[in-house]
Amino acid sequence: MNGIADIAHSIQAAIDQRGRTSLLLLAPILLFKTIFFVIPFFILVRMSLHETDQSGAYNPGVTLDSYVDILSSSFIHGIMAYTFRTAIVVTIVTLLVSIPYAHAAWRADGMTKNVLLLTVVVSLLTTLVVKMYAWVVLLSPIGVVSQAVNRFTGADQVQLLNNEFAVVVGIVYMVAPYAILAIYSVLVSIDEDLIDAALDLGASRPRAFYEVVLPNAVPGIAVATVLAFTWSIGAYAAPVLLGSSSERTFAVQVEEYVISQFNWPHGAALSVIIVVIVFVSLLAFFAFIGRRDVGGEMF
């Protein structure tokens, strides 16, 4: 009995030591997130509870007026609807582009693989604003893309800029490289012999992709979905540079409150609402993924 107790005590001591080591390793990350994310968020929450002041940014106090004004505003409801519609469209388009591209890069060999991956990485070396201004040029009436569309459709002038189409294109271009790399990083861990086995058993290539590749790529697809959705919710550069006054997202409205109207409590309150909505959406998404995973079917 004493021997068993000694073994149990040794195991518990090892677990405790491992826990302390893990905590020490996590301490820098936790400290960083606390300083740069948690504390600023609570400052934002506190600011959202201040009273608005016509002569200044805010008047110190505690009130829920900013939340009441925002949540009861039909104008803000329209912005919410547009933002979420755009986020869903961008997420779907991003996945439709990223999954085949990542799969092609994974299955390619030699120079083809290098070119496909290098193309993705190079796009990340350009700043966000430069990318958006590049699309302004491409989608303008005299731009290459607009001219090509005009020739293909035979139309005199197809408006590709200053609308929702341009905003979606801009956001997809921003987030697609990250989504592709997230999916590719998971695909490279899949044993290619599984695909060969499926083909040997009579499955077509599309069926092998659907039955073997896609279920195993779910973690990467989930990360790509989160990246595309959250980036779209907080998009600012694309709506401002590629959209019109009708393409107004959460971020654009926060800028309107803070910079133009000098109404910091409303801007802070809308920011808090965005964070809460995104957090709840992500929890629901991961809960859905978890239930599907337990059920054994992902698609």
C-alpha positions, 0 to 999 in steps of 0.5 A: 500500500505504501508503494502505491501511495508513493507512486500516486504521490510521485505522479501528482508531483509530476503533474503539479510540476508540469502545470507550474512549467506550463503556467510559466511558459504561458505567463508572457502571453497572458501578460501581453494579452492582459496589457494590450487586449483585456485592459484596453477593452475594459477601458473601452467599456468604461468609456461607453458608460460615460455621458455624451457632451456637446462641448467635448468627447464625453462627460464622466458619469455612468449611463446606458444612454449610448447603448440604448441609442445605438440598439434602438437606432434603425440606422445602426440596424441597417449598418449591422445588416449590411456588415453581417451580409458582407461578412457572410458573402466574403467568408463564402467567397474566401473559402471557395477561393482558398480551398481549391488553391490550397489543395492545388498547392498541396498536390503540386510538385516542384516549381509549380508548388513554389510559384503557388506558395510564393504568390500567396506570400508575396501578396502579404508583403504589400501594405493594406492601403497600397493593396486597396489603392491598387484595386481602385486603379484596377476597378476604375472605369479606365482600369484593366479589369473594367475594360476587360469586363466591358469587352467581354459583356459588350456593355458601354460601361460596367460600374465595378467601383464604389459599390458592394462588389468592390468592397467584397473583392477588396476584403477577399483579396486581403484575407484570402492569403491567410485563409490559404496558408491556414488550410494548406498547413493542415493539408500537408499533414494529411497522408496522401496514401489515403487518397491513393487508397480511395482511388484504388477502391474505385472512388473518383477524384472529386469523391476522394476529395469530398470523402478524404481531403475535406473532412481532414481539412476541417481545422484549417477551414475553421481557422480560415472561416474565423479569419474571413468573418472577423476581418470582414466585421471590422473592415475599414479600408475596403469600404472607405476606399472601394465603396460608396457612402452606402457601404458603411460597416461597423468600423466606418460608423465607429470612425464617424462617431469618434472623429467626425461627431466627437462622440466617444461614448457612442463610438465605444459602445458600438465597439463593445457591441461589435466585440460581443457579437463577434465573440458570441458568433465565434462561440456558436460556430465552434460549438457547431463544429464541435457537435459535428465532430462528435457526430463523426460527420463534418460535411 
